[in-house]
């Protein structure tokens, strides 16, 4: 009888332990990123640390830029502290999938990436544009005829330009963006073709030349990336971006950092 009672007690204890383990597992399965972020009181955001005008170190060594404005708005919406985590192009997807960060800024959409991660709303324009002085009239690809154009050799900008440039254009290819910019501002070329990240720096610094965007060759907006099956976090991101669009704060960031008003059309894939 004593052995029977002992076995029965042991079996009951085992059942209780199993039930507790199942309960813990169920709670873990039901938990999501929003719960984890709220509990920690911190939103860990993967950003490029040297990617002006989207994110780069300021005079006080804190990261500033377009991406940082949006990341801070997300943290504020979740009522937590923002913790920017520097990432690289090589490690940022693993950082996300391994939960070292809660989300990533400045991620271009692709079907290959979508197999591994999820994408929230597009929030930042990324496009390749033809830039030239205000005094030079250029409205479309036909106006490139007879013009000299600087471009970074072998880049997406080079490919996009080559697809549309008239035969009479003088395309001068350089090995880096600094050389492209110098060729343009020194007058070696009349125009240059760059992404809006590079273009923003030129627009901000060359007041005498009065450069402006003439027209776009390609548009591929940046999204905020997150892990799959995080529907609540995705909705929170989408709601925050929508609010920033409606209240004008996203346009304010665009004018401050990208030196141009935000065109909602540039947020369409």
Secondary structure, 3 states (H helix, E strand, C coil): CHHHHHHHHHHHHHHHHHHHHHHHHHHHHHCCHHHHHHHHCEEEEEEECEECCCEEECCCCCEECHHHHHHHHHHHHHCCEEEEEEECCCCHHHHHHCCCCCEEEEEECCHHHHCCCEEEEEEECCEEEEEEECCCCCCCHHHHCCCEEEEECCCHHHHHHHHHCCCCCEEEEECCHHHHHHHHHCCCCCEEEEEHHHHHHHHHHCCCCCEEEEEEEEECCEEEEECCCCHHHHHHHHHHHHHHHHHCHHHHHHHHHHCCCCCHHHHCC
